[in-house]
Amino acid sequence: MNIEEFKARLGAGGARPNQFRVTLAFPGYVGNVDNSYSLLVTGAALPASNVNPAIIQYRGREIKLAGERIFDPFTITIVNDSDFSLRTPFEEWMNGLNDREDNTGVLTPSDYQADIMVEHLDRNDEVLAGGKYTLRNAFPINMSEIALQYAQNDIFEEFTVTFQYTHYDVA
């Protein structure tokens, strides 16, 4: 293969990891979410999945067959603004799952789960073919700390939120 063939296979310049958009609809019990929040999501990934082997023993040997598909947790990185416009809604969402004070929470999954859309974009903000993933029935399972330090004067605060979900669709 020569360089011209290689360039031709890249199509419109190749897919770039810094061109993406993440959107989600917070549950109804979460109040006042700014709809432009996706601009503050600075890191994500296309979702991962694994097919675990089903192992059968036969005369001292392992026979491995296709087993169940497992969907890895999904994590996004968010820049914290001075109004905590995303940190606060995620706190409310997680508090609805399990209250900080009395161990109560929303019981019906459809009331606390939401779909997350991850779109891989080209340089003109158009979704790449096969680059639209919808993570179904997602809910946050972890929100990271925000480190506060006197020595950090030239960076913005960031935190991560990790979600569990049932499966994803690709379009």
DSSP file with accessible surface (Angstrom, degrees, kcal/mol):
  #  RESIDUE AA STRUCTURE BP1 BP2  ACC     N-H-->O    O-->H-N    N-H-->O    O-->H-N    TCO  KAPPA ALPHA  PHI   PSI    X-CA   Y-CA   Z-CA
    1    1 A M              0   0  145      0, 0.0     2,-0.2     0, 0.0     0, 0.0   0.000 360.0 360.0 360.0 134.0    0.0    0.0    0.0
    2    2 A N     >  -     0   0   86      1,-0.1     4,-2.1     4,-0.0     3,-0.2  -0.480 360.0 -96.3-100.0 176.1    1.4    3.4   -0.9
    3    3 A I  H  > S+     0   0  109      1,-0.2     4,-2.6     2,-0.2     5,-0.2   0.852 121.5  55.4 -63.3 -34.8    0.7    6.8    0.8
    4    4 A E  H  > S+     0   0  114      2,-0.2     4,-2.2     1,-0.2    -1,-0.2   0.909 108.4  47.9 -67.2 -40.1   -2.0    7.8   -1.6
    5    5 A E  H  > S+     0   0   88     -3,-0.2     4,-1.9     2,-0.2    -2,-0.2   0.907 111.5  51.5 -64.0 -42.0   -4.0    4.6   -0.9
    6    6 A F  H  X S+     0   0  109     -4,-2.1     4,-0.9     1,-0.2    -2,-0.2   0.944 111.2  46.7 -60.1 -48.2   -3.6    5.2    2.8
    7    7 A K  H >< S+     0   0  110     -4,-2.6     3,-0.7     1,-0.2     4,-0.4   0.897 109.6  54.5 -62.1 -38.8   -4.9    8.7    2.5
    8    8 A A  H >< S+     0   0   75     -4,-2.2     3,-1.2     1,-0.2    -1,-0.2   0.881 103.9  55.3 -64.1 -35.5   -7.8    7.6    0.4
    9    9 A R  H 3< S+     0   0  186     -4,-1.9    -1,-0.2     1,-0.3    -2,-0.2   0.717  95.8  66.8 -71.5 -19.8   -8.9    5.0    3.0
   10   10 A L  T <X S-     0   0   78     -4,-0.9     4,-1.6    -3,-0.7     2,-0.3   0.639  87.5-163.3 -74.0 -13.1   -9.1    7.8    5.6
   11   11 A G  T <4  +     0   0   59     -3,-1.2     2,-1.2    -4,-0.4    -1,-0.3  -0.498  69.3   9.5  69.5-123.6  -12.0    9.3    3.7
   12   12 A A  T  4 S-     0   0  105     -2,-0.3    -1,-0.2     1,-0.2    -4,-0.1  -0.224 135.2 -59.7 -86.7  46.3  -12.6   12.9    4.8
   13   13 A G  T  4 S-     0   0   40     -2,-1.2    -2,-0.2    -6,-0.3    -1,-0.2   0.482  90.0 -82.6  96.6  -0.1   -9.4   13.1    6.8
   14   14 A G     <  -     0   0   26     -4,-1.6     2,-0.3    -7,-0.1    -4,-0.1   0.106  58.9 -62.4  85.9 157.3  -10.0   10.3    9.3
   15   15 A A        -     0   0   69    107,-0.1   107,-0.1     2,-0.0    -2,-0.0  -0.579  50.1-149.2 -77.7 138.4  -12.0   10.3   12.6
   16   16 A R    >   -     0   0   96    105,-0.5     3,-1.5    -2,-0.3   105,-0.2  -0.931  11.3-143.9-114.3 132.9  -10.7   12.6   15.3
   17   17 A P  T 3  S+     0   0  118      0, 0.0    -1,-0.1     0, 0.0    -2,-0.0   0.671  97.4  61.0 -70.7 -14.8  -11.1   11.9   19.0
   18   18 A N  T 3  S+     0   0  111      1,-0.1     2,-0.7    25,-0.0   102,-0.0   0.351  85.8  84.3 -93.7   8.7  -11.6   15.5   19.9
   19   19 A Q    <   +     0   0   43     -3,-1.5   102,-2.2   102,-0.2     2,-0.3  -0.863  64.6 111.2-112.9  96.4  -14.8   15.8   17.8
   20   20 A F  E     -A  120   0A  57     -2,-0.7     2,-0.3   100,-0.3   100,-0.2  -0.983  45.4-150.2-158.2 165.4  -17.8   14.6   19.8
   21   21 A R  E     -A  119   0A  77     98,-1.9    98,-2.9    -2,-0.3     2,-0.5  -0.993   7.0-162.1-143.7 136.5  -21.0   15.5   21.6
   22   22 A V  E     +A  118   0A   2     -2,-0.3     2,-0.4    16,-0.2    96,-0.2  -0.985  15.7 173.1-120.1 126.7  -22.6   13.9   24.7
   23   23 A T  E     +A  117   0A  44     94,-2.5    94,-3.4    -2,-0.5     2,-0.3  -0.976   2.5 166.3-132.3 148.4  -26.3   14.6   25.5
   24   24 A L  E     -A  116   0A  15     -2,-0.4     2,-0.6    92,-0.2    92,-0.2  -0.984  33.0-124.2-153.2 158.0  -28.6   13.2   28.0
   25   25 A A        -     0   0   70     90,-0.9    90,-0.1    -2,-0.3     3,-0.1  -0.934  29.4-137.5-106.3 116.8  -32.0   13.9   29.5
   26   26 A F        -     0   0   29     -2,-0.6    87,-0.1     1,-0.1     7,-0.1  -0.390  34.5 -90.3 -67.9 152.9  -31.9   14.2   33.3
   27   27 A P    >   -     0   0   11      0, 0.0     3,-1.9     0, 0.0    -1,-0.1  -0.205  39.7-106.0 -59.9 158.1  -34.7   12.5   35.2
   28   28 A G  T 3  S+     0   0   83      1,-0.3    84,-0.1    83,-0.2    -2,-0.1   0.760 116.0  62.2 -59.7 -28.6  -37.8   14.7   36.0
   29   29 A Y  T 3  S+     0   0   78     82,-0.4     2,-0.6     2,-0.1    -1,-0.3   0.594  84.3  90.6 -78.0  -6.3  -37.0   15.1   39.7
   30   30 A V  S <  S-     0   0   13     -3,-1.9     3,-0.2    63,-0.0     2,-0.1  -0.793  74.2-143.3 -90.6 123.6  -33.7   16.9   38.8
   31   31 A G        -     0   0   34     -2,-0.6    61,-0.1     1,-0.2    -2,-0.1  -0.462  54.5  -1.1 -91.1 158.2  -34.3   20.6   38.6
   32   32 A N        +     0   0  169      1,-0.2     2,-0.5    -2,-0.1    -1,-0.2   0.817  63.0 177.0  37.5  77.8  -33.0   23.4   36.4
   33   33 A V        -     0   0   34     -3,-0.2     2,-0.3    -7,-0.1    -1,-0.2  -0.934  30.4-126.7-108.3 125.4  -30.5   21.9   34.0
   34   34 A D    >   -     0   0   85     -2,-0.5     3,-1.4    51,-0.4     0, 0.0  -0.534  13.9-141.9 -68.8 125.8  -28.9   24.3   31.4
   35   35 A N  T 3  S+     0   0  147     -2,-0.3     3,-0.4     1,-0.3    -1,-0.1   0.603  95.8  66.1 -70.5  -9.5  -29.4   22.7   28.0
   36   36 A S  T >   +     0   0   54      1,-0.2     3,-1.7     2,-0.1     4,-0.3   0.250  66.3 113.9 -92.5  16.5  -26.0   23.8   26.8
   37   37 A Y  G X   +     0   0   19     -3,-1.4     3,-2.3     1,-0.3     4,-0.5   0.765  55.1  77.5 -60.9 -25.9  -24.3   21.6   29.3
   38   38 A S  G >  S+     0   0   28     -3,-0.4     3,-0.9     1,-0.3    -1,-0.3   0.777  83.3  67.1 -61.2 -21.3  -22.8   19.3   26.6
   39   39 A L  G <  S+     0   0  144     -3,-1.7    -1,-0.3     1,-0.2    -2,-0.2   0.782  96.9  54.6 -65.5 -25.6  -20.2   22.1   26.0
   40   40 A L  G <  S+     0   0   42     -3,-2.3    39,-2.7    -4,-0.3     2,-0.9   0.557  82.6  96.4 -86.5  -8.6  -18.8   21.3   29.5
   41   41 A V  E <   +D   78   0B  10     -3,-0.9    37,-0.3    -4,-0.5   -19,-0.1  -0.743  46.2 168.3 -81.5 109.3  -18.3   17.6   28.8
   42   42 A T  E     +     0   0B  66     35,-2.0     2,-0.3    -2,-0.9    36,-0.2   0.478  57.6  35.4-104.8  -4.9  -14.6   17.5   27.8
   43   43 A G  E     +D   77   0B  18     34,-1.4    34,-2.6     2,-0.0     2,-0.3  -0.989  59.9 134.2-151.5 139.5  -14.0   13.8   27.8
   44   44 A A        -     0   0   38     -2,-0.3     2,-0.3    32,-0.2    32,-0.1  -0.888  31.0-136.9-159.4-171.9  -15.9   10.7   26.9
   45   45 A A        -     0   0   59     -2,-0.3     3,-0.1    30,-0.1    -2,-0.0  -0.981  29.4 -99.9-153.9 152.3  -15.4    7.4   25.0
   46   46 A L        -     0   0   73     -2,-0.3    73,-0.0     1,-0.1    85,-0.0  -0.610  64.3 -91.9 -68.9 141.0  -17.3    5.3   22.6
   47   47 A P        -     0   0   17      0, 0.0     2,-0.3     0, 0.0    -1,-0.1  -0.187  38.1-142.5 -65.7 150.3  -18.8    2.5   24.8
   48   48 A A        +     0   0   47     25,-0.2    24,-1.2    24,-0.2     2,-0.3  -0.752  18.5 179.6-106.1 153.6  -17.0   -0.8   25.4
   49   49 A S  E     -G   71   0C  33     -2,-0.3     2,-0.3    22,-0.2    22,-0.2  -0.985   8.8-159.3-150.0 157.9  -18.4   -4.2   25.6
   50   50 A N  E     -G   70   0C  76     20,-2.7    20,-3.5    -2,-0.3     2,-0.7  -0.975  15.9-139.6-135.3 148.8  -17.2   -7.7   26.2
   51   51 A V  E     -G   69   0C  77     -2,-0.3    18,-0.2    18,-0.3    17,-0.1  -0.952  27.0-145.7-107.9 110.1  -18.5  -11.2   25.5
   52   52 A N  E     -     0   0C  78     16,-2.5    15,-1.4    -2,-0.7     2,-0.2  -0.552  19.7-114.5 -73.6 141.8  -17.5  -13.3   28.4
   53   53 A P  E     -G   66   0C  72      0, 0.0     2,-0.6     0, 0.0    13,-0.2  -0.507  14.1-138.8 -76.7 142.9  -16.7  -17.0   27.6
   54   54 A A  E     -G   65   0C  43     11,-3.3    11,-2.6    -2,-0.2     2,-0.5  -0.918  27.0-150.6 -94.6 122.7  -18.9  -19.7   29.0
   55   55 A I  E     -G   64   0C  81     -2,-0.6     2,-0.4     9,-0.2     9,-0.2  -0.855  17.0-176.1-107.1 129.2  -16.5  -22.4   30.0
   56   56 A I  E     -G   63   0C  92      7,-2.6     7,-3.3    -2,-0.5     2,-0.4  -0.977  21.4-133.8-120.6 134.4  -17.3  -26.2   30.0
   57   57 A Q  E     +G   62   0C 120     -2,-0.4     2,-0.4     5,-0.2     5,-0.2  -0.729  26.2 175.2 -88.4 133.6  -14.8  -28.8   31.3
   58   58 A Y  E >   -G   61   0C 133      3,-2.9     3,-1.7    -2,-0.4    -2,-0.0  -0.911  68.0 -30.5-142.4 110.4  -14.3  -31.8   29.1
   59   59 A R  T 3  S-     0   0  213     -2,-0.4     3,-0.1     1,-0.3    -2,-0.0   0.876 125.9 -43.9  50.3  48.2  -11.7  -34.5   30.0
   60   60 A G  T 3  S+     0   0   75      1,-0.2     2,-0.4     0, 0.0    -1,-0.3   0.527 119.8 104.1  81.6   3.9   -9.4  -32.0   31.7
   61   61 A R  E <   -G   58   0C 190     -3,-1.7    -3,-2.9     2,-0.0     2,-0.5  -0.898  68.7-123.5-119.0 151.7   -9.7  -29.3   29.1
   62   62 A E  E     -G   57   0C 104     -2,-0.4     2,-0.6    -5,-0.2    -5,-0.2  -0.809  18.0-160.6 -92.0 127.0  -11.6  -26.1   29.0
   63   63 A I  E     -G   56   0C  74     -7,-3.3    -7,-2.6    -2,-0.5     2,-0.5  -0.943  12.6-155.4-104.2 120.9  -14.0  -25.7   26.1
   64   64 A K  E     +G   55   0C 133     -2,-0.6     2,-0.3    -9,-0.2    -9,-0.2  -0.888  17.3 172.2-105.9 126.2  -14.8  -22.0   25.7
   65   65 A L  E     -G   54   0C  92    -11,-2.6   -11,-3.3    -2,-0.5     2,-0.1  -0.837  45.0 -79.5-124.1 162.5  -18.0  -20.9   24.0
   66   66 A A  E     +G   53   0C  90     -2,-0.3     3,-0.1   -13,-0.2   -14,-0.1  -0.415  55.9 175.6 -64.3 132.0  -19.6  -17.5   23.6
   67   67 A G  E     -     0   0C  27    -15,-1.4     2,-0.2     1,-0.2    -1,-0.1   0.012  38.4 -30.1-111.8-140.4  -21.3  -16.4   26.8
   68   68 A E  E     -     0   0C 152    -15,-0.1   -16,-2.5   -17,-0.1     2,-0.4  -0.526  56.5-118.9 -85.6 146.5  -23.1  -13.2   27.9
   69   69 A R  E     -G   51   0C 128    -18,-0.2     2,-0.4    -2,-0.2   -18,-0.3  -0.687  26.7-160.6 -83.7 134.6  -22.3   -9.7   26.7
   70   70 A I  E     -G   50   0C  74    -20,-3.5   -20,-2.7    -2,-0.4     2,-0.6  -0.963   7.1-146.7-117.4 131.1  -21.2   -7.4   29.4
   71   71 A F  E     -G   49   0C  37     -2,-0.4    94,-0.2   -22,-0.2   -22,-0.2  -0.876  19.2-132.5-101.6 120.4  -21.3   -3.6   28.9
   72   72 A D        -     0   0   55    -24,-1.2   -24,-0.2    -2,-0.6    93,-0.0  -0.308  33.7 -90.4 -66.7 150.7  -18.5   -1.7   30.7
   73   73 A P        -     0   0   68      0, 0.0     2,-0.4     0, 0.0   -25,-0.2  -0.224  41.2-130.8 -56.9 153.7  -19.4    1.4   32.8
   74   74 A F  E     - E   0 163B   5     89,-2.3    89,-3.5    -3,-0.1     2,-0.4  -0.928  22.1-166.4-114.8 131.2  -19.3    4.6   30.8
   75   75 A T  E     - E   0 162B  57     -2,-0.4     2,-0.3    87,-0.2    87,-0.2  -0.957   6.1-170.1-124.4 137.7  -17.5    7.7   32.2
   76   76 A I  E     - E   0 161B   2     85,-2.3    85,-2.0    -2,-0.4     2,-0.4  -0.908  16.4-138.3-119.8 152.0  -17.5   11.3   31.1
   77   77 A T  E     -DE  43 160B  36    -34,-2.6   -35,-2.0    -2,-0.3   -34,-1.4  -0.939  21.9-166.8-109.1 134.3  -15.3   14.2   32.2
   78   78 A I  E     -DE  41 159B   1     81,-3.1    81,-2.1    -2,-0.4     2,-0.5  -0.962  19.8-133.2-126.7 136.0  -16.9   17.5   33.0
   79   79 A V  E     - E   0 158B  29    -39,-2.7     2,-0.5    -2,-0.4    79,-0.3  -0.751  29.9-130.2 -83.2 128.9  -15.4   21.0   33.5
   80   80 A N        -     0   0   10     77,-2.6    77,-0.4    -2,-0.5     2,-0.2  -0.701  20.5-155.0 -84.3 123.6  -16.9   22.6   36.6
   81   81 A D    >   -     0   0   45     -2,-0.5     3,-1.8    75,-0.1     6,-0.1  -0.475  32.9-101.4 -90.6 170.2  -18.2   26.1   36.0
   82   82 A S  T 3  S+     0   0  114      1,-0.3    -1,-0.1    -2,-0.2    -2,-0.0   0.692 122.4  53.1 -69.5 -14.8  -18.5   28.6   38.8
   83   83 A D  T 3  S-     0   0  132      4,-0.0    -1,-0.3     0, 0.0     5,-0.1   0.424 102.9-129.9 -94.8  -0.2  -22.3   28.0   39.0
   84   84 A F    <>  +     0   0   84     -3,-1.8     4,-2.2     1,-0.1    -2,-0.1   0.876  45.0 167.3  53.2  40.5  -21.9   24.2   39.4
   85   85 A S  T  4 S+     0   0   25      1,-0.2   -51,-0.4     2,-0.2    -1,-0.1   0.681  75.1  24.1 -66.0 -17.8  -24.4   24.0   36.6
   86   86 A L  T  > S+     0   0    2     -5,-0.1     4,-2.0     2,-0.1     5,-0.2   0.684 116.6  60.2-112.5 -32.9  -23.7   20.3   36.1
   87   87 A R  H  > S+     0   0   34      1,-0.2     4,-2.3     2,-0.2     5,-0.2   0.942 105.5  50.7 -60.0 -45.4  -22.3   19.2   39.5
   88   88 A T  H  X S+     0   0   63     -4,-2.2     4,-2.5     1,-0.2     5,-0.2   0.937 109.7  48.0 -62.9 -48.1  -25.5   20.2   41.2
   89   89 A P  H  > S+     0   0    4      0, 0.0     4,-2.6     0, 0.0    -1,-0.2   0.904 112.1  50.1 -61.0 -37.2  -27.9   18.2   38.9
   90   90 A F  H  X S+     0   0    3     -4,-2.0     4,-2.6     2,-0.2     5,-0.2   0.892 109.1  52.1 -66.8 -37.1  -25.7   15.1   39.2
   91   91 A E  H  X S+     0   0   65     -4,-2.3     4,-2.4    -5,-0.2    -1,-0.2   0.935 111.9  46.8 -59.3 -44.5  -25.8   15.5   43.0
   92   92 A E  H  X S+     0   0   71     -4,-2.5     4,-2.0     2,-0.2    -2,-0.2   0.899 111.4  51.2 -64.5 -42.4  -29.6   15.7   42.8
   93   93 A W  H  X S+     0   0    0     -4,-2.6     4,-1.3     1,-0.2    -2,-0.2   0.956 113.9  43.2 -59.8 -49.3  -29.8   12.7   40.4
   94   94 A M  H  X S+     0   0   49     -4,-2.6     4,-1.9     1,-0.2    -2,-0.2   0.871 110.7  55.6 -67.7 -34.1  -27.6   10.5   42.7
   95   95 A N  H  < S+     0   0   34     -4,-2.4    -1,-0.2    -5,-0.2    -2,-0.2   0.864 104.8  54.2 -65.7 -34.1  -29.5   11.7   45.8
   96   96 A G  H  < S+     0   0   14     -4,-2.0    10,-3.2     1,-0.2     3,-0.3   0.833 106.4  52.1 -66.4 -31.3  -32.7   10.5   44.1
   97   97 A L  H  < S-     0   0   42     -4,-1.3     2,-0.2     1,-0.3    -2,-0.2   0.895 137.2  -5.2 -69.5 -41.7  -31.1    7.1   43.7
   98   98 A N  S  < S-     0   0   84     -4,-1.9    -1,-0.3     7,-0.1     7,-0.2  -0.779  81.2-126.0-158.1 108.9  -30.2    6.9   47.4
   99   99 A D     >  -     0   0   36      5,-3.8     4,-1.2    -3,-0.3    -3,-0.1  -0.261  12.7-134.6 -61.7 138.2  -30.7    9.8   49.7
  100  100 A R  T  4 S+     0   0  169      1,-0.2    -1,-0.1     2,-0.1    -5,-0.0   0.768  99.2  37.6 -62.1 -28.5  -27.6   11.0   51.7
  101  101 A E  T  4 S+     0   0  181      3,-0.1    -1,-0.2     1,-0.1    -2,-0.0   0.885 128.7  15.6 -95.7 -45.0  -29.6   11.2   54.9
  102  102 A D  T  4 S-     0   0   95      2,-0.1    -2,-0.1     0, 0.0     3,-0.1   0.252  90.2-114.9-126.3  15.4  -32.1    8.4   55.2
  103  103 A N  S  < S+     0   0  122     -4,-1.2     2,-0.2     1,-0.2    -3,-0.1   0.806  71.9 128.8  60.8  30.9  -31.3    5.7   52.6
  104  104 A T        +     0   0   78     -9,-0.1    -5,-3.8    -5,-0.0     2,-0.3  -0.672  27.6 155.8-105.9 170.8  -34.5    6.2   50.6
  105  105 A G        -     0   0   32     -7,-0.2    -8,-0.2    -2,-0.2     2,-0.2  -0.992  47.5 -55.9-176.6 175.7  -34.8    6.8   46.9
  106  106 A V        -     0   0   41    -10,-3.2     6,-0.0    -2,-0.3     0, 0.0  -0.510  43.0-166.2 -68.1 132.4  -36.8    6.6   43.7
  107  107 A L        +     0   0  155     -2,-0.2    -1,-0.1     1,-0.0     3,-0.0   0.820  60.8  79.3 -95.1 -34.0  -37.9    3.0   43.2
  108  108 A T    >>  -     0   0   70      1,-0.2     3,-2.0     2,-0.0     4,-0.6  -0.654  69.3-145.7 -84.5 119.8  -39.1    2.8   39.6
  109  109 A P  H >> S+     0   0   62      0, 0.0     4,-2.3     0, 0.0     3,-1.4   0.864  98.0  59.6 -52.3 -39.8  -36.2    2.5   37.2
  110  110 A S  H 34 S+     0   0   93      1,-0.3    -2,-0.0     2,-0.2    27,-0.0   0.743 101.6  57.0 -64.9 -17.3  -38.0    4.5   34.5
  111  111 A D  H <4 S+     0   0   86     -3,-2.0   -82,-0.4     1,-0.1    -1,-0.3   0.661 119.6  26.6 -84.6 -19.1  -38.1    7.4   37.0
  112  112 A Y  H << S+     0   0   43     -3,-1.4     2,-0.3    -4,-0.6    -2,-0.2   0.495 104.3  85.8-121.2  -5.6  -34.3    7.5   37.5
  113  113 A Q     <  +     0   0   45     -4,-2.3     2,-0.3    -5,-0.2    26,-0.2  -0.681  50.3 177.3 -96.9 151.3  -32.8    6.1   34.3
  114  114 A A  E     - B   0 138A  12     24,-2.4    24,-2.6    -2,-0.3     2,-0.3  -0.974  30.2-109.8-145.7 156.5  -32.1    8.1   31.2
  115  115 A D  E     -     0   0A  60     -2,-0.3   -90,-0.9    22,-0.2     2,-0.4  -0.701  26.4-152.8 -87.6 142.5  -30.6    7.5   27.7
  116  116 A I  E     -AB  24 135A   1     19,-2.2    19,-3.3    -2,-0.3     2,-0.5  -0.965   4.6-154.5-114.8 132.3  -27.2    9.0   26.9
  117  117 A M  E     -AB  23 134A  49    -94,-3.4   -94,-2.5    -2,-0.4     2,-0.5  -0.930   7.8-171.5-110.9 127.3  -26.3    9.9   23.3
  118  118 A V  E     -AB  22 133A   3     15,-3.0    15,-3.0    -2,-0.5     2,-0.5  -0.982   7.6-169.7-115.9 119.5  -22.6   10.0   22.3
  119  119 A E  E     -AB  21 132A  20    -98,-2.9   -98,-1.9    -2,-0.5     2,-0.6  -0.958  14.3-149.6-116.1 124.1  -22.1   11.3   18.8
  120  120 A H  E     -A   20   0A  33     11,-3.1     8,-2.8    -2,-0.5  -100,-0.3  -0.834  28.9-162.6 -89.8 122.8  -18.7   11.1   17.1
  121  121 A L  E     - B   0 127A   5   -102,-2.2  -105,-0.5    -2,-0.6     6,-0.2  -0.663  17.2-130.8-109.8 159.0  -18.5   14.1   14.8
  122  122 A D    >   -     0   0   47      4,-2.5     3,-1.7    -2,-0.2    -1,-0.1  -0.340  50.5 -84.3 -90.9-174.5  -16.4   15.3   11.8
  123  123 A R  T 3  S+     0   0  160      1,-0.3    -1,-0.0     2,-0.1  -108,-0.0   0.630 130.2  55.6 -72.0  -8.8  -14.8   18.7   11.7
  124  124 A N  T 3  S-     0   0  129      2,-0.2    -1,-0.3     0, 0.0     3,-0.1   0.122 120.1-106.4-104.7  17.7  -18.0   20.3   10.4
  125  125 A D  S <  S+     0   0   95     -3,-1.7     2,-0.4     1,-0.2    -2,-0.1   0.710  75.5 139.2  63.4  24.6  -20.1   18.9   13.4
  126  126 A E        -     0   0  125      1,-0.0    -4,-2.5    -7,-0.0     2,-0.3  -0.789  60.9-108.0 -94.9 141.5  -21.8   16.3   11.3
  127  127 A V  E     -B  121   0A  55     -2,-0.4    -6,-0.2    -6,-0.2     5,-0.1  -0.501  35.2-121.8 -70.2 129.4  -22.2   12.8   12.9
  128  128 A L  E >   -     0   0A  48     -8,-2.8     3,-2.6    -2,-0.3    -8,-0.2  -0.365  37.9 -87.5 -66.7 150.7  -19.9   10.2   11.3
  129  129 A A  E 3  S+     0   0A 110      1,-0.3    -1,-0.1     2,-0.1    42,-0.0  -0.408 118.8   7.7 -59.2 126.6  -21.5    7.2    9.7
  130  130 A G  E 3  S+     0   0A  39     -2,-0.1    -1,-0.3    -3,-0.1    -2,-0.1   0.630 102.5 113.5  74.2  13.8  -21.9    4.6   12.5
  131  131 A G  E <   +     0   0A   5     -3,-2.6   -11,-3.1   -11,-0.1     2,-0.6   0.162  43.6  94.3-106.6  19.5  -20.8    7.3   15.0
  132  132 A K  E     -B  119   0A  75     39,-1.7    39,-2.6   -13,-0.2     2,-0.4  -0.929  50.0-179.6-115.9 111.4  -24.1    7.7   17.0
  133  133 A Y  E     -BC 118 170A  43    -15,-3.0   -15,-3.0    -2,-0.6     2,-0.6  -0.924  11.2-163.5-111.2 132.0  -24.3    5.6   20.1
  134  134 A T  E     -BC 117 169A  17     35,-2.3    35,-2.2    -2,-0.4     2,-0.6  -0.963   8.8-153.3-116.6 114.4  -27.3    5.6   22.5
  135  135 A L  E     -BC 116 168A   0    -19,-3.3   -19,-2.2    -2,-0.6     3,-0.5  -0.795  21.8-140.9 -87.5 118.8  -26.7    4.1   25.9
  136  136 A R  E     - C   0 167A  75     31,-2.9    30,-2.1    -2,-0.6    31,-0.7  -0.599  66.6  -0.5 -91.2 140.6  -30.0    2.9   27.2
  137  137 A N  E    S+     0   0A  59     -2,-0.3    -1,-0.2    28,-0.2   -22,-0.2   0.865  84.5 174.9  58.5  45.6  -31.4    3.1   30.7
  138  138 A A  E     +B  114   0A   0    -24,-2.6   -24,-2.4    -3,-0.5    27,-0.2  -0.474  13.2 171.3 -85.3 152.2  -28.3    4.8   32.2
  139  139 A F  E     -F  164   0B  50     25,-1.8    25,-2.3   -26,-0.2     2,-0.2  -0.972  37.9 -98.6-154.2 149.4  -27.9    6.1   35.7
  140  140 A P  E     +F  163   0B   2      0, 0.0    23,-0.3     0, 0.0     3,-0.1  -0.486  33.3 172.8 -74.3 138.2  -24.8    7.5   37.6
  141  141 A I  E     +     0   0B  76     21,-3.4     2,-0.3     1,-0.3    22,-0.2   0.512  69.1  22.6-115.5 -13.9  -23.0    5.1   39.9
  142  142 A N  E     -F  162   0B  82     20,-1.5    20,-2.9     2,-0.0     2,-0.4  -0.965  50.8-172.4-155.9 136.1  -20.0    7.4   40.7
  143  143 A M  E     -F  161   0B  30     -2,-0.3    18,-0.2    18,-0.2   -56,-0.0  -0.996  30.1-132.9-126.7 124.9  -19.2   11.1   40.8
  144  144 A S        -     0   0   30     16,-2.7    -2,-0.0    -2,-0.4     2,-0.0  -0.190  22.0 -98.0 -75.5 167.1  -15.6   11.9   41.5
  145  145 A E        -     0   0  153     14,-0.1     2,-0.5     1,-0.0    15,-0.2  -0.240  25.1-128.5 -70.4 165.6  -14.2   14.4   43.9
  146  146 A I        -     0   0   28     13,-0.1     2,-0.3    11,-0.1    13,-0.1  -0.985  26.5-135.5-116.0 114.3  -13.0   17.8   42.9
  147  147 A A        -     0   0   59     -2,-0.5     2,-0.5    11,-0.3    11,-0.1  -0.530  15.2-159.4 -73.1 131.9   -9.5   18.4   44.2
  148  148 A L        +     0   0  135     -2,-0.3     2,-0.3     9,-0.1     3,-0.1  -0.968  22.2 159.9-113.3 122.3   -9.0   21.8   45.8
  149  149 A Q    >   -     0   0  113     -2,-0.5     3,-0.9     3,-0.2    -2,-0.0  -0.995  43.1-140.9-146.2 137.0   -5.4   22.9   46.1
  150  150 A Y  T 3  S+     0   0  240     -2,-0.3    -1,-0.1     1,-0.2    -2,-0.0   0.835 103.3  59.7 -62.3 -32.5   -3.6   26.2   46.6
  151  151 A A  T 3  S+     0   0   79      1,-0.2     2,-1.3    -3,-0.1    -1,-0.2   0.657  86.3  81.4 -74.9 -14.0   -0.9   25.2   44.1
  152  152 A Q    <   +     0   0   88     -3,-0.9     3,-0.2     1,-0.2    -3,-0.2  -0.656  47.3 138.3 -96.3  84.6   -3.3   24.7   41.2
  153  153 A N        +     0   0  143     -2,-1.3    -1,-0.2     1,-0.1    -2,-0.1   0.503  64.1  51.8-107.0  -1.3   -3.8   28.2   39.9
  154  154 A D  S    S+     0   0  131     -3,-0.2     2,-0.3     2,-0.1    -1,-0.1   0.069  96.5  70.9-125.6  26.9   -3.8   27.7   36.1
  155  155 A I  S    S-     0   0  102     -3,-0.2     2,-0.3     0, 0.0    -3,-0.0  -0.907  72.9-118.6-134.6 164.0   -6.3   24.9   35.6
  156  156 A F        -     0   0  167     -2,-0.3     2,-0.1     1,-0.1   -75,-0.1  -0.768  37.4 -99.6 -99.1 151.6  -10.0   24.5   35.7
  157  157 A E        -     0   0   68    -77,-0.4   -77,-2.6    -2,-0.3     2,-0.3  -0.427  43.9-176.3 -66.8 141.4  -11.8   22.1   38.1
  158  158 A E  E     +E   79   0B 101    -79,-0.3   -11,-0.3   -11,-0.1     2,-0.3  -0.966   9.2 179.8-134.8 153.6  -12.9   18.8   36.5
  159  159 A F  E     -E   78   0B   2    -81,-2.1   -81,-3.1    -2,-0.3     2,-0.3  -0.964  18.3-132.8-145.9 161.5  -14.8   15.9   37.8
  160  160 A T  E     -E   77   0B  40     -2,-0.3   -16,-2.7   -15,-0.2     2,-0.4  -0.862   7.3-158.7-115.7 151.7  -16.0   12.6   36.3
  161  161 A V  E     -EF  76 143B   0    -85,-2.0   -85,-2.3    -2,-0.3     2,-0.4  -1.000   9.7-157.1-127.6 129.2  -19.3   10.8   36.3
  162  162 A T  E     -EF  75 142B  23    -20,-2.9   -21,-3.4    -2,-0.4   -20,-1.5  -0.910  11.0-163.6-109.5 135.3  -19.5    7.1   35.7
  163  163 A F  E     -EF  74 140B   0    -89,-3.5   -89,-2.3    -2,-0.4     2,-0.3  -0.865  13.7-149.7-117.4 150.8  -22.8    5.5   34.5
  164  164 A Q  E     + F   0 139B  65    -25,-2.3   -25,-1.8    -2,-0.3     2,-0.3  -0.860  25.7 173.9-107.7 149.6  -24.1    2.0   34.3
  165  165 A Y        -     0   0   11     -2,-0.3   -28,-0.2   -94,-0.2   -94,-0.2  -0.966  37.8-123.5-151.9 164.3  -26.5    1.1   31.5
  166  166 A T  S    S-     0   0   68    -30,-2.1     2,-0.3    -2,-0.3   -95,-0.1   0.900  78.8 -40.5 -82.4 -41.9  -28.3   -1.9   30.1
  167  167 A H  E     -C  136   0A  71    -31,-0.7   -31,-2.9   -97,-0.0     2,-0.3  -0.954  54.9-117.7-168.8 176.2  -27.1   -1.8   26.5
  168  168 A Y  E     -C  135   0A  44     -2,-0.3     2,-0.3   -33,-0.2   -33,-0.2  -0.961  10.1-145.3-133.3 154.9  -26.3    0.5   23.6
  169  169 A D  E     -C  134   0A  65    -35,-2.2   -35,-2.3    -2,-0.3     2,-0.4  -0.886  13.3-149.3-111.0 148.8  -27.6    1.1   20.1
  170  170 A V  E      C  133   0A  80     -2,-0.3   -37,-0.2   -37,-0.2   -39,-0.1  -0.972 360.0 360.0-121.3 132.9  -25.5    2.2   17.1
  171  171 A A              0   0   80    -39,-2.6   -39,-1.7    -2,-0.4    -2,-0.0  -0.927 360.0 360.0-128.8 360.0  -26.7    4.3   14.2
